[in-house]
Amino acid sequence: MSASLLSILVLHGPNLNLLGTREVSTYGIASLDRINQSLQVLAKELEATLEIVQSNHEGVLIDAIHASRDKQVGLLINPGAYTHTSIAIRDAIAGVEIPTVEVHLSNIHRREPFRHRSYIAPVAIGQISGFGPASYELGLRALANYLRQSQ
Ligand code: DQA
């Protein structure tokens, strides 16, 4: 593995600030802070640095993706409900051409039909869905592995 640090942007979309109290039978009891702490621990092991942003606003997420052009080499994103609606987030990822892994706590493919479509998946390297907080950790590992291989 290269000694250089991988700079990665982690984006959490709308309502994910409520994790731990929101629909716990679907999303579990882990808070967003706890998920972020685990990601920071894993980032050290993977020799990566993380900038982590949660927003309930599409434009804030898009601005962070645009800014990643000058700062980051990869994007780990849980777009929340914007997964199923946001052509604008998809276009932002396509526009900056940042290698992206999409993650979801729940398995979106076994839920309501409106969750089966992801506008993000076609511009992502891959998608990890259904493993609870571990989806984020698996996603970070997958992204770091991809980025190391393309160095
Ligand atoms: C989610 C799945 C989405 O359908 C939903 O709108 C969310 C969370 C997940 O992590 O399972 O807000 O992205």
Backbone and ligand atoms as CSV (ligand in chain L), in Angstrom:
chain,resi,resn,atom,element,x,y,z
A,1,MET,N,N,0.830,-1.215,0.000
A,1,MET,CA,C,0.000,0.000,0.000
A,1,MET,C,C,0.859,1.257,0.000
A,2,SER,N,N,0.399,2.262,-0.711
A,2,SER,CA,C,1.133,3.521,-0.743
A,2,SER,C,C,1.050,4.211,0.611
A,3,ALA,N,N,2.096,4.951,0.943
A,3,ALA,CA,C,2.106,5.651,2.234
A,3,ALA,C,C,1.278,6.924,2.176
A,4,SER,N,N,0.916,7.379,0.966
A,4,SER,CA,C,0.190,8.648,0.885
A,4,SER,C,C,-1.226,8.495,1.442
A,5,LEU,N,N,-1.690,9.558,2.103
A,5,LEU,CA,C,-3.030,9.532,2.675
A,5,LEU,C,C,-4.071,9.740,1.584
A,6,LEU,N,N,-5.155,8.977,1.657
A,6,LEU,CA,C,-6.272,9.178,0.736
A,6,LEU,C,C,-7.229,10.170,1.377
A,7,SER,N,N,-7.535,11.226,0.655
A,7,SER,CA,C,-8.465,12.226,1.184
A,7,SER,C,C,-9.868,11.934,0.631
A,8,ILE,N,N,-10.780,11.626,1.541
A,8,ILE,CA,C,-12.120,11.145,1.122
A,8,ILE,C,C,-13.209,12.019,1.734
A,9,LEU,N,N,-14.204,12.337,0.901
A,9,LEU,CA,C,-15.383,13.072,1.363
A,9,LEU,C,C,-16.487,12.069,1.702
A,10,VAL,N,N,-17.056,12.214,2.896
A,10,VAL,CA,C,-18.189,11.370,3.306
A,10,VAL,C,C,-19.417,12.274,3.395
A,11,LEU,N,N,-20.440,11.958,2.619
A,11,LEU,CA,C,-21.666,12.764,2.627
A,11,LEU,C,C,-22.843,11.941,3.140
A,12,HIS,N,N,-23.561,12.535,4.083
A,12,HIS,CA,C,-24.812,11.946,4.582
A,12,HIS,C,C,-25.938,12.884,4.180
A,13,GLY,N,N,-26.953,12.340,3.537
A,13,GLY,CA,C,-28.058,13.168,3.063
A,13,GLY,C,C,-29.138,13.395,4.106
A,14,PRO,N,N,-30.328,13.780,3.635
A,14,PRO,CA,C,-31.391,14.227,4.526
A,14,PRO,C,C,-31.881,13.154,5.497
A,15,ASN,N,N,-32.193,13.630,6.697
A,15,ASN,CA,C,-32.779,12.830,7.785
A,15,ASN,C,C,-31.792,11.889,8.466
A,16,LEU,N,N,-30.593,11.788,7.937
A,16,LEU,CA,C,-29.631,10.868,8.550
A,16,LEU,C,C,-29.095,11.435,9.865
A,17,ASN,N,N,-29.292,12.726,10.096
A,17,ASN,CA,C,-28.971,13.305,11.412
A,17,ASN,C,C,-29.869,12.723,12.506
A,18,LEU,N,N,-30.985,12.127,12.112
A,18,LEU,CA,C,-31.915,11.551,13.104
A,18,LEU,C,C,-31.601,10.092,13.436
A,19,LEU,N,N,-30.556,9.540,12.855
A,19,LEU,CA,C,-30.257,8.120,13.087
A,19,LEU,C,C,-30.129,7.825,14.575
A,20,GLY,N,N,-30.634,6.670,14.954
A,20,GLY,CA,C,-30.623,6.285,16.370
A,20,GLY,C,C,-31.975,6.517,17.013
A,21,THR,N,N,-32.731,7.483,16.432
A,21,THR,CA,C,-34.077,7.745,16.962
A,21,THR,C,C,-35.124,7.588,15.868
A,22,ARG,N,N,-34.662,7.532,14.624
A,22,ARG,CA,C,-35.574,7.527,13.480
A,22,ARG,C,C,-35.846,6.093,13.006
A,23,GLU,N,N,-37.106,5.696,12.941
A,23,GLU,CA,C,-37.480,4.386,12.371
A,23,GLU,C,C,-36.441,3.316,12.716
A,24,VAL,N,N,-36.247,3.085,14.002
A,24,VAL,CA,C,-35.144,2.222,14.429
A,24,VAL,C,C,-35.284,0.778,13.926
A,25,SER,N,N,-36.525,0.352,13.651
A,25,SER,CA,C,-36.665,-1.023,13.147
A,25,SER,C,C,-36.080,-1.146,11.735
A,26,THR,N,N,-35.993,-0.030,11.029
A,26,THR,CA,C,-35.402,-0.050,9.685
A,26,THR,C,C,-33.933,0.351,9.711
A,27,TYR,N,N,-33.610,1.385,10.509
A,27,TYR,CA,C,-32.260,1.971,10.411
A,27,TYR,C,C,-31.372,1.662,11.603
A,28,GLY,N,N,-31.932,1.029,12.653
A,28,GLY,CA,C,-31.101,0.641,13.781
A,28,GLY,C,C,-30.937,1.744,14.810
A,29,ILE,N,N,-30.144,1.419,15.858
A,29,ILE,CA,C,-30.032,2.327,17.003
A,29,ILE,C,C,-28.754,3.157,16.982
A,30,ALA,N,N,-27.878,2.887,16.032
A,30,ALA,CA,C,-26.609,3.646,16.007
A,30,ALA,C,C,-26.873,5.081,15.575
A,31,SER,N,N,-26.296,6.026,16.316
A,31,SER,CA,C,-26.433,7.439,15.941
A,31,SER,C,C,-25.441,7.759,14.814
A,32,LEU,N,N,-25.668,8.901,14.180
A,32,LEU,CA,C,-24.747,9.317,13.112
A,32,LEU,C,C,-23.353,9.579,13.686
A,33,ASP,N,N,-23.303,10.145,14.886
A,33,ASP,CA,C,-21.996,10.388,15.525
A,33,ASP,C,C,-21.225,9.083,15.695
A,34,ARG,N,N,-21.950,8.059,16.115
A,34,ARG,CA,C,-21.281,6.769,16.331
A,34,ARG,C,C,-20.768,6.194,15.004
A,35,ILE,N,N,-21.574,6.310,13.970
A,35,ILE,CA,C,-21.150,5.815,12.656
A,35,ILE,C,C,-19.911,6.590,12.198
A,36,ASN,N,N,-19.947,7.898,12.408
A,36,ASN,CA,C,-18.804,8.719,11.986
A,36,ASN,C,C,-17.538,8.369,12.772
A,37,GLN,N,N,-17.702,8.106,14.080
A,37,GLN,CA,C,-16.530,7.716,14.892
A,37,GLN,C,C,-15.926,6.415,14.370
A,38,SER,N,N,-16.778,5.444,14.053
A,38,SER,CA,C,-16.265,4.170,13.518
A,38,SER,C,C,-15.549,4.391,12.191
A,39,LEU,N,N,-16.103,5.287,11.375
A,39,LEU,CA,C,-15.456,5.566,10.083
A,39,LEU,C,C,-14.080,6.197,10.289
A,40,GLN,N,N,-13.979,7.076,11.298
A,40,GLN,CA,C,-12.686,7.726,11.560
A,40,GLN,C,C,-11.647,6.699,12.009
A,41,VAL,N,N,-12.078,5.738,12.834
A,41,VAL,CA,C,-11.154,4.684,13.282
A,41,VAL,C,C,-10.689,3.861,12.080
A,42,LEU,N,N,-11.645,3.490,11.231
A,42,LEU,CA,C,-11.303,2.705,10.042
A,42,LEU,C,C,-10.408,3.498,9.093
A,43,ALA,N,N,-10.667,4.790,8.994
A,43,ALA,CA,C,-9.869,5.633,8.083
A,43,ALA,C,C,-8.390,5.589,8.469
A,44,LYS,N,N,-8.115,5.577,9.765
A,44,LYS,CA,C,-6.704,5.503,10.223
A,44,LYS,C,C,-6.063,4.223,9.706
A,45,GLU,N,N,-6.801,3.108,9.875
A,45,GLU,CA,C,-6.282,1.812,9.410
A,45,GLU,C,C,-6.018,1.839,7.897
A,46,LEU,N,N,-6.888,2.516,7.165
A,46,LEU,CA,C,-6.789,2.549,5.691
A,46,LEU,C,C,-5.884,3.671,5.187
A,47,GLU,N,N,-5.292,4.412,6.120
A,47,GLU,CA,C,-4.444,5.561,5.767
A,47,GLU,C,C,-5.212,6.552,4.899
A,48,ALA,N,N,-6.367,6.936,5.435
A,48,ALA,CA,C,-7.236,7.900,4.750
A,48,ALA,C,C,-7.607,9.018,5.727
A,49,THR,N,N,-7.889,10.191,5.171
A,49,THR,CA,C,-8.454,11.267,5.990
A,49,THR,C,C,-9.861,11.544,5.477
A,50,LEU,N,N,-10.760,11.819,6.408
A,50,LEU,CA,C,-12.167,12.007,6.042
A,50,LEU,C,C,-12.620,13.429,6.336
A,51,GLU,N,N,-13.349,14.025,5.388
A,51,GLU,CA,C,-14.167,15.197,5.699
A,51,GLU,C,C,-15.602,14.690,5.669
A,52,ILE,N,N,-16.328,14.904,6.762
A,52,ILE,CA,C,-17.675,14.334,6.870
A,52,ILE,C,C,-18.697,15.463,6.939
A,53,VAL,N,N,-19.698,15.394,6.062
A,53,VAL,CA,C,-20.743,16.431,6.011
A,53,VAL,C,C,-22.102,15.746,6.005
A,54,GLN,N,N,-23.008,16.208,6.858
A,54,GLN,CA,C,-24.417,15.797,6.760
A,54,GLN,C,C,-25.231,17.034,6.438
A,55,SER,N,N,-26.149,16.911,5.486
A,55,SER,CA,C,-27.040,18.032,5.213
A,55,SER,C,C,-28.409,17.540,4.784
A,56,ASN,N,N,-29.411,18.333,5.166
A,56,ASN,CA,C,-30.783,18.068,4.723
A,56,ASN,C,C,-31.111,18.847,3.461
A,57,HIS,N,N,-30.088,19.504,2.880
A,57,HIS,CA,C,-30.313,20.401,1.740
A,57,HIS,C,C,-29.523,19.926,0.519
A,58,GLU,N,N,-30.232,19.733,-0.558
A,58,GLU,CA,C,-29.621,19.205,-1.776
A,58,GLU,C,C,-28.455,20.080,-2.250
A,59,GLY,N,N,-28.664,21.402,-2.216
A,59,GLY,CA,C,-27.634,22.317,-2.717
A,59,GLY,C,C,-26.351,22.265,-1.902
A,60,VAL,N,N,-26.476,22.051,-0.589
A,60,VAL,CA,C,-25.273,21.949,0.262
A,60,VAL,C,C,-24.476,20.700,-0.130
A,61,LEU,N,N,-25.185,19.608,-0.391
A,61,LEU,CA,C,-24.513,18.370,-0.804
A,61,LEU,C,C,-23.832,18.570,-2.160
A,62,ILE,N,N,-24.515,19.262,-3.054
A,62,ILE,CA,C,-23.945,19.516,-4.388
A,62,ILE,C,C,-22.709,20.412,-4.276
A,63,ASP,N,N,-22.788,21.444,-3.442
A,63,ASP,CA,C,-21.619,22.330,-3.262
A,63,ASP,C,C,-20.425,21.541,-2.711
A,64,ALA,N,N,-20.688,20.628,-1.781
A,64,ALA,CA,C,-19.588,19.826,-1.209
A,64,ALA,C,C,-18.971,18.922,-2.284
A,65,ILE,N,N,-19.817,18.393,-3.155
A,65,ILE,CA,C,-19.296,17.546,-4.254
A,65,ILE,C,C,-18.440,18.400,-5.196
A,66,HIS,N,N,-18.910,19.598,-5.523
A,66,HIS,CA,C,-18.110,20.483,-6.393
A,66,HIS,C,C,-16.769,20.809,-5.745
A,67,ALA,N,N,-16.803,21.123,-4.438
A,67,ALA,CA,C,-15.563,21.508,-3.737
A,67,ALA,C,C,-14.584,20.341,-3.635
A,68,SER,N,N,-15.099,19.117,-3.726
A,68,SER,CA,C,-14.221,17.943,-3.598
A,68,SER,C,C,-13.192,17.899,-4.728
A,69,ARG,N,N,-13.502,18.575,-5.815
A,69,ARG,CA,C,-12.604,18.610,-6.972
A,69,ARG,C,C,-11.189,19.026,-6.567
A,70,ASP,N,N,-11.108,19.978,-5.647
A,70,ASP,CA,C,-9.798,20.505,-5.235
A,70,ASP,C,C,-9.275,19.845,-3.964
A,71,LYS,N,N,-10.072,18.988,-3.346
A,71,LYS,CA,C,-9.683,18.513,-2.010
A,71,LYS,C,C,-9.623,17.001,-1.865
A,72,GLN,N,N,-10.499,16.293,-2.567
A,72,GLN,CA,C,-10.631,14.860,-2.282
A,72,GLN,C,C,-10.434,13.991,-3.527
A,73,VAL,N,N,-10.104,12.735,-3.264
A,73,VAL,CA,C,-9.914,11.794,-4.378
A,73,VAL,C,C,-11.046,10.769,-4.451
A,74,GLY,N,N,-11.946,10.784,-3.468
A,74,GLY,CA,C,-13.035,9.811,-3.484
A,74,GLY,C,C,-14.216,10.300,-2.663
A,75,LEU,N,N,-15.387,9.756,-2.962
A,75,LEU,CA,C,-16.628,10.144,-2.285
A,75,LEU,C,C,-17.370,8.897,-1.802
A,76,LEU,N,N,-17.696,8.895,-0.508
A,76,LEU,CA,C,-18.586,7.877,0.074
A,76,LEU,C,C,-19.877,8.599,0.403
A,77,ILE,N,N,-20.987,8.160,-0.175
A,77,ILE,CA,C,-22.231,8.925,0.000
A,77,ILE,C,C,-23.412,8.027,0.330
A,78,ASN,N,N,-24.150,8.439,1.366
A,78,ASN,CA,C,-25.498,7.928,1.574
A,78,ASN,C,C,-26.425,9.097,1.248
A,79,PRO,N,N,-27.002,9.105,0.056
A,79,PRO,CA,C,-27.800,10.270,-0.343
A,79,PRO,C,C,-29.186,10.308,0.299
A,80,GLY,N,N,-29.515,9.315,1.149
A,80,GLY,CA,C,-30.844,9.280,1.758
A,80,GLY,C,C,-31.905,9.271,0.662
A,81,ALA,N,N,-32.998,9.986,0.902
A,81,ALA,CA,C,-34.094,9.979,-0.072
A,81,ALA,C,C,-33.708,10.630,-1.400
A,82,TYR,N,N,-32.650,11.446,-1.404
A,82,TYR,CA,C,-32.214,12.036,-2.677
A,82,TYR,C,C,-31.712,10.972,-3.664
A,83,THR,N,N,-31.387,9.795,-3.133
A,83,THR,CA,C,-31.021,8.663,-3.995
A,83,THR,C,C,-32.049,8.483,-5.104
A,84,HIS,N,N,-33.320,8.623,-4.710
A,84,HIS,CA,C,-34.424,8.242,-5.593
A,84,HIS,C,C,-34.993,9.414,-6.378
A,85,THR,N,N,-34.447,10.619,-6.132
A,85,THR,CA,C,-35.050,11.804,-6.764
A,85,THR,C,C,-34.052,12.744,-7.430
A,86,SER,N,N,-32.781,12.679,-7.024
A,86,SER,CA,C,-31.907,13.810,-7.368
A,86,SER,C,C,-31.028,13.593,-8.599
A,87,ILE,N,N,-31.535,14.074,-9.720
A,87,ILE,CA,C,-30.700,14.112,-10.932
A,87,ILE,C,C,-29.563,15.106,-10.710
A,88,ALA,N,N,-29.812,16.143,-9.884
A,88,ALA,CA,C,-28.795,17.176,-9.657
A,88,ALA,C,C,-27.570,16.604,-8.917
A,89,ILE,N,N,-27.791,15.739,-7.932
A,89,ILE,CA,C,-26.636,15.128,-7.237
A,89,ILE,C,C,-25.917,14.166,-8.181
A,90,ARG,N,N,-26.678,13.430,-8.928
A,90,ARG,CA,C,-26.060,12.543,-9.925
A,90,ARG,C,C,-25.196,13.338,-10.903
A,91,ASP,N,N,-25.721,14.463,-11.392
A,91,ASP,CA,C,-24.966,15.268,-12.355
A,91,ASP,C,C,-23.722,15.880,-11.722
A,92,ALA,N,N,-23.816,16.237,-10.435
A,92,ALA,CA,C,-22.641,16.799,-9.741
A,92,ALA,C,C,-21.523,15.763,-9.681
A,93,ILE,N,N,-21.881,14.527,-9.340
A,93,ILE,CA,C,-20.869,13.450,-9.256
A,93,ILE,C,C,-20.274,13.187,-10.639
A,94,ALA,N,N,-21.153,13.135,-11.637
A,94,ALA,CA,C,-20.664,12.919,-13.009
A,94,ALA,C,C,-19.790,14.088,-13.447
A,95,GLY,N,N,-20.165,15.291,-13.038
A,95,GLY,CA,C,-19.451,16.499,-13.480
A,95,GLY,C,C,-18.046,16.588,-12.925
A,96,VAL,N,N,-17.864,16.224,-11.657
A,96,VAL,CA,C,-16.520,16.324,-11.073
A,96,VAL,C,C,-15.734,15.019,-11.253
A,97,GLU,N,N,-16.417,14.000,-11.750
A,97,GLU,CA,C,-15.775,12.707,-12.046
A,97,GLU,C,C,-15.043,12.137,-10.833
A,98,ILE,N,N,-15.654,12.258,-9.664
A,98,ILE,CA,C,-15.007,11.729,-8.456
A,98,ILE,C,C,-15.443,10.274,-8.248
A,99,PRO,N,N,-14.483,9.363,-8.058
A,99,PRO,CA,C,-14.858,7.966,-7.792
A,99,PRO,C,C,-15.741,7.892,-6.541
A,100,THR,N,N,-16.908,7.249,-6.704
A,100,THR,CA,C,-17.960,7.314,-5.679
A,100,THR,C,C,-18.471,5.930,-5.316
A,101,VAL,N,N,-18.653,5.716,-4.015
A,101,VAL,CA,C,-19.351,4.518,-3.556
A,101,VAL,C,C,-20.623,4.968,-2.836
A,102,GLU,N,N,-21.744,4.380,-3.240
A,102,GLU,CA,C,-23.060,4.700,-2.660
A,102,GLU,C,C,-23.380,3.671,-1.587
A,103,VAL,N,N,-23.811,4.149,-0.426
A,103,VAL,CA,C,-24.154,3.205,0.641
A,103,VAL,C,C,-25.539,3.503,1.203
A,104,HIS,N,N,-26.172,2.449,1.697
A,104,HIS,CA,C,-27.458,2.560,2.387
A,104,HIS,C,C,-27.471,1.609,3.575
A,105,LEU,N,N,-28.035,2.085,4.668
A,105,LEU,CA,C,-28.192,1.229,5.843
A,105,LEU,C,C,-29.151,0.078,5.537
A,106,SER,N,N,-30.295,0.429,4.963
A,106,SER,CA,C,-31.310,-0.579,4.648
A,106,SER,C,C,-31.069,-1.117,3.235
A,107,ASN,N,N,-31.667,-2.274,2.957
A,107,ASN,CA,C,-31.582,-2.823,1.598
A,107,ASN,C,C,-32.701,-2.183,0.775
A,108,ILE,N,N,-32.333,-1.168,-0.007
A,108,ILE,CA,C,-33.354,-0.394,-0.732
A,108,ILE,C,C,-34.102,-1.253,-1.749
A,109,HIS,N,N,-33.510,-2.372,-2.148
A,109,HIS,CA,C,-34.129,-3.202,-3.190
A,109,HIS,C,C,-35.211,-4.140,-2.651
A,110,ARG,N,N,-35.260,-4.289,-1.322
A,110,ARG,CA,C,-36.340,-5.120,-0.770
A,110,ARG,C,C,-37.377,-4.263,-0.053
A,111,ARG,N,N,-37.332,-2.953,-0.293
A,111,ARG,CA,C,-38.305,-2.046,0.328
A,111,ARG,C,C,-39.328,-1.584,-0.727
A,112,GLU,N,N,-39.971,-0.456,-0.485
A,112,GLU,CA,C,-41.020,0.013,-1.397
A,112,GLU,C,C,-40.443,0.212,-2.809
A,113,PRO,N,N,-41.272,-0.030,-3.828
A,113,PRO,CA,C,-40.785,0.105,-5.208
A,113,PRO,C,C,-40.132,1.460,-5.500
A,114,PHE,N,N,-40.624,2.549,-4.869
A,114,PHE,CA,C,-40.030,3.857,-5.198
A,114,PHE,C,C,-38.587,3.962,-4.716
A,115,ARG,N,N,-38.164,3.045,-3.830
A,115,ARG,CA,C,-36.767,3.079,-3.382
A,115,ARG,C,C,-35.854,2.223,-4.253
A,116,HIS,N,N,-36.426,1.498,-5.202
A,116,HIS,CA,C,-35.604,0.576,-5.983
A,116,HIS,C,C,-34.738,1.302,-6.996
A,117,ARG,N,N,-35.201,2.481,-7.427
A,117,ARG,CA,C,-34.404,3.234,-8.402
A,117,ARG,C,C,-33.415,4.132,-7.680
A,118,SER,N,N,-32.153,4.035,-8.083
A,118,SER,CA,C,-31.147,4.979,-7.611
A,118,SER,C,C,-30.642,5.778,-8.797
A,119,TYR,N,N,-30.745,7.110,-8.689
A,119,TYR,CA,C,-30.170,7.970,-9.720
A,119,TYR,C,C,-28.647,8.041,-9.588
A,120,ILE,N,N,-28.147,7.610,-8.417
A,120,ILE,CA,C,-26.712,7.735,-8.140
A,120,ILE,C,C,-25.944,6.518,-8.660
A,121,ALA,N,N,-26.557,5.344,-8.589
A,121,ALA,CA,C,-25.843,4.103,-8.919
A,121,ALA,C,C,-25.144,4.132,-10.286
A,122,PRO,N,N,-25.769,4.697,-11.331
A,122,PRO,CA,C,-25.085,4.672,-12.638
A,122,PRO,C,C,-23.812,5.516,-12.704
A,123,VAL,N,N,-23.627,6.435,-11.738
A,123,VAL,CA,C,-22.388,7.230,-11.746
A,123,VAL,C,C,-21.457,6.807,-10.594
A,124,ALA,N,N,-21.800,5.717,-9.920
A,124,ALA,CA,C,-20.968,5.216,-8.813
A,124,ALA,C,C,-20.160,4.006,-9.277
A,125,ILE,N,N,-19.056,3.760,-8.543
A,125,ILE,CA,C,-18.309,2.517,-8.792
A,125,ILE,C,C,-19.199,1.343,-8.410
A,126,GLY,N,N,-19.878,1.488,-7.267
A,126,GLY,CA,C,-20.752,0.425,-6.793
A,126,GLY,C,C,-21.612,0.903,-5.646
A,127,GLN,N,N,-22.486,-0.005,-5.223
A,127,GLN,CA,C,-23.462,0.329,-4.179
A,127,GLN,C,C,-23.454,-0.773,-3.113
A,128,ILE,N,N,-23.482,-0.376,-1.841
A,128,ILE,CA,C,-23.572,-1.335,-0.745
A,128,ILE,C,C,-24.809,-0.984,0.070
A,129,SER,N,N,-25.699,-1.934,0.224
A,129,SER,CA,C,-27.030,-1.635,0.729
A,129,SER,C,C,-27.523,-2.775,1.603
A,130,GLY,N,N,-27.920,-2.449,2.847
A,130,GLY,CA,C,-28.604,-3.468,3.639
A,130,GLY,C,C,-27.854,-3.994,4.842
A,131,PHE,N,N,-26.671,-3.463,5.132
A,131,PHE,CA,C,-25.861,-4.000,6.226
A,131,PHE,C,C,-25.827,-3.089,7.450
A,132,GLY,N,N,-26.782,-2.171,7.538
A,132,GLY,CA,C,-26.792,-1.254,8.682
A,132,GLY,C,C,-25.536,-0.390,8.649
A,133,PRO,N,N,-25.037,0.013,9.844
A,133,PRO,CA,C,-23.838,0.861,9.873
A,133,PRO,C,C,-22.639,0.227,9.162
A,134,ALA,N,N,-22.608,-1.113,9.111
A,134,ALA,CA,C,-21.498,-1.786,8.422
A,134,ALA,C,C,-21.469,-1.452,6.938
A,135,SER,N,N,-22.599,-1.022,6.356
A,135,SER,CA,C,-22.588,-0.609,4.935
A,135,SER,C,C,-21.562,0.500,4.716
A,136,TYR,N,N,-21.497,1.430,5.697
A,136,TYR,CA,C,-20.531,2.528,5.559
A,136,TYR,C,C,-19.096,2.012,5.608
A,137,GLU,N,N,-18.849,1.080,6.546
A,137,GLU,CA,C,-17.476,0.580,6.698
A,137,GLU,C,C,-17.069,-0.249,5.489
A,138,LEU,N,N,-17.990,-1.077,5.010
A,138,LEU,CA,C,-17.704,-1.863,3.807
A,138,LEU,C,C,-17.489,-0.930,2.618
A,139,GLY,N,N,-18.295,0.129,2.559
A,139,GLY,CA,C,-18.166,1.097,1.466
A,139,GLY,C,C,-16.837,1.823,1.505
A,140,LEU,N,N,-16.393,2.198,2.706
A,140,LEU,CA,C,-15.111,2.898,2.823
A,140,LEU,C,C,-13.962,1.970,2.430
A,141,ARG,N,N,-14.042,0.723,2.880
A,141,ARG,CA,C,-13.007,-0.251,2.485
A,141,ARG,C,C,-12.979,-0.422,0.960
A,142,ALA,N,N,-14.154,-0.544,0.366
A,142,ALA,CA,C,-14.239,-0.754,-1.087
A,142,ALA,C,C,-13.683,0.462,-1.836
A,143,LEU,N,N,-14.010,1.650,-1.350
A,143,LEU,CA,C,-13.536,2.874,-2.016
A,143,LEU,C,C,-12.019,2.991,-1.885
A,144,ALA,N,N,-11.497,2.763,-0.679
A,144,ALA,CA,C,-10.043,2.872,-0.480
A,144,ALA,C,C,-9.313,1.852,-1.345
A,145,ASN,N,N,-9.849,0.649,-1.397
A,145,ASN,CA,C,-9.248,-0.402,-2.225
A,145,ASN,C,C,-9.226,0.015,-3.696
A,146,TYR,N,N,-10.329,0.562,-4.157
A,146,TYR,CA,C,-10.413,1.024,-5.558
A,146,TYR,C,C,-9.382,2.134,-5.807
A,147,LEU,N,N,-9.315,3.081,-4.878
A,147,LEU,CA,C,-8.419,4.231,-5.080
A,147,LEU,C,C,-6.959,3.794,-5.044
A,148,ARG,N,N,-6.600,2.878,-4.150
A,148,ARG,CA,C,-5.215,2.375,-4.095
A,148,ARG,C,C,-4.858,1.662,-5.380
A,149,GLN,N,N,-5.823,0.898,-5.902
A,149,GLN,CA,C,-5.538,0.141,-7.136
A,149,GLN,C,C,-5.389,1.050,-8.330
A,150,SER,N,N,-6.034,2.218,-8.277
A,150,SER,CA,C,-5.917,3.113,-9.444
A,150,SER,C,C,-4.766,4.118,-9.308
A,151,GLN,N,N,-3.986,4.015,-8.202
A,151,GLN,CA,C,-2.875,4.957,-8.024
A,151,GLN,C,C,-1.739,4.652,-8.986
L,1,DQA,C1,C,-31.463,5.204,3.097
L,1,DQA,C2,C,-32.568,4.598,2.221
L,1,DQA,C3,C,-33.419,5.683,1.602
L,1,DQA,O1,O,-34.452,5.114,0.813
L,1,DQA,C4,C,-34.055,6.540,2.673
L,1,DQA,O2,O,-34.782,7.594,2.092
L,1,DQA,C5,C,-33.074,7.041,3.654
L,1,DQA,C6,C,-32.028,6.152,4.139
L,1,DQA,C7,C,-30.673,4.110,3.849
L,1,DQA,O3,O,-29.566,4.418,4.303
L,1,DQA,O4,O,-31.149,2.985,3.991
L,1,DQA,O5,O,-33.169,8.175,4.142
L,1,DQA,O6,O,-30.559,5.902,2.261
